[in-house]
Amino acid sequence: MTQAICLHCGAEKLGAFTPCPACQAIPSGEDQLAFSMALCEHLHSTRDLTVFAADIRAHRKLVFALGVLEQAREALKDKQLVAMLGMVANRTQQPKCSTVKADA
């Protein structure tokens, strides 16, 4: 499986579209799926993912290199990937992780 980062809480997980082991969030909808794809090792290095995870935990806006989200959206057009995503879309909706602000 692919190393990925949860777009809701910044936790590490295996697979861009799998439930987060920390907050149980499952990406849904086109934008969340594209962001989840962008937050995996197919489009970023492990080092980049570590930085994105820290940004998410600190509630900072994610900034991807030019074209990364377009690349992720294009990858979502892959028939095999779409078939796998269909399984995710049929699951019951999981609660989103709560937002916790760190003490400064």
N, C-alpha and C positions, 0 to 999 in steps of 0.2 A: 504494500500500500504506500501511498504518497504522504510524506510529511506535510502537514498543513497547520494553519493557525486559525482559531475560532475568530470570526469577525465580530462577535459580540463581547467576548471577555479576554481574548488574547491567549488563551490556553493552547498548548500543543495538542494536536490530534492526528490520527491517521486517516487520511482521505479528506478531500476538500468538502465533500457533501455529506459526511457522516455526522451523527450527533456528537456534540462536544462532551467529553467526559467530565468537564468541570461544571458547566451550566446547562447541559442537555439541549442547548439550542440547535436547531436544524435549519440550515439556510433554505429559504423558499422565495419564490419570485425571481424574475430575471435579474434584477440588480444584485440581490444577495448572492445568487448563484455565480454571477460574474465576479463579484468581489471575492467570494470563496475560492474560485478558480485562480484569481490573481494572488491569493494568499497561500499558495501551495508551491512545492519545490519544482513543479513543471515550469513555472514562470519566474521564480526568484530563488536565489541562493539561500542556504541555511542562515547565513549571516544576515541577509536582508529580512528573512522571516523573523529573526530574533529582534531586529529593530522595529518591525511592524507590530510584533507582540507587545513590546514596551510602549509603543505609541497608543495602541488600543487600550492597554491597562491604564495609561495616563490620560485617556480621553482626548488625545490629540487627533487632529484630522489626518487621515492617511493620504500620502502623496505618492502616487505611482509614476514611474517614468512614462514619457509620452508613448502612447500606443499600447500600453499593457492591458488596460481594460478592453480595448477593441480586440486585442489578441485573445483575451479570455472569452469575450462574447462570441468570437469566431469559433473557438474551441467548443463552445456549447452547441454548435450546429452539427457536431460529429454524431452520427447515428448511434454508434455504440454507447457513447456517453449519454445521449438523450434517453436511451433505453434504461440505463442505470438510474438516471435522474427520475424517471417515471416511478421507480420503486420508492424513491425518497418522497416524491410528491404525494403518494398514496398513504403515507404514514399519518397517524394522528399528529396534530400540531403539538409540539413540545413547548414548554414555557421558555420564554427568553430569559437570559441571565439578568439579574438585577444589577443596576449600576452602583458601584461602590466607589466613592471618591477617596483617594489616598490622602493622608495628612501631609501637608507640605512642610 
